[in-house]
């Protein structure tokens, strides 16, 4: 008899495992995104308001992490699930999105994301198409992590994945309370201007 899913979610966003851990602790509240290789023509887009975090170890580079997160890299790898499996433990909701066409404002938000400045610059200038998107999220922790088989089609440098199996996100608990999250988003707005509309 199949397990009843009361609040199903199948959409997942790939992000470096060490940064998912930082988001899950509330150390950061935002991601700086450009797009995966298979998305280079259109670039990264926020296609979904809610998604699971799909922790990856693909293209994860210590030099591209903010220094404060580099010591956590080994611990993140130690928690890696067995080969051929993925472990999903967090669901996120987009609370604000900025399309940032100039580099300098990004200097003011270093505490909000987990990348080194050199990595921010690299993403900004990637493919000689200046700009990035900054995505602020409300992260919730699932009551229990879920392990699923890693289908071959999930692989490669692509941001979004539709899972073969829905994950029940009912009962997920917010990492940050609403006032704390609102303060962090306000700081991003102060640096980057008003978020983009729909």
KATA-V966966 format. One record per run of one state. SS is the DSSP state (~ for helix, > for strand, _ for the rest). FROM is the first residue (numbers start at 1). TO is the last residue. If there is no record, write none. Layout:
ss->SS from->FROM to->TO
ss->SS from->FROM to->TO
//
This chain:
ss->_ from->1 to->7
ss->> from->8 to->16
ss->~ from->17 to->25
ss->_ from->26 to->29
ss->> from->30 to->33
ss->_ from->34 to->36
ss->~ from->37 to->39
ss->_ from->40 to->49
ss->> from->50 to->56
ss->_ from->57 to->61
ss->~ from->62 to->64
ss->> from->65 to->65
ss->_ from->66 to->66
ss->~ from->67 to->70
ss->_ from->71 to->72
ss->~ from->73 to->78
ss->_ from->79 to->84
ss->> from->85 to->100
ss->_ from->101 to->103
ss->~ from->104 to->112
ss->_ from->113 to->114
ss->> from->115 to->115
ss->_ from->116 to->116
ss->~ from->117 to->128
ss->_ from->129 to->131
ss->> from->132 to->149
ss->_ from->150 to->151
ss->~ from->152 to->154
ss->_ from->155 to->159
ss->> from->160 to->168
ss->_ from->169 to->172
ss->> from->173 to->174
ss->_ from->175 to->177
ss->~ from->178 to->192
ss->_ from->193 to->198
//
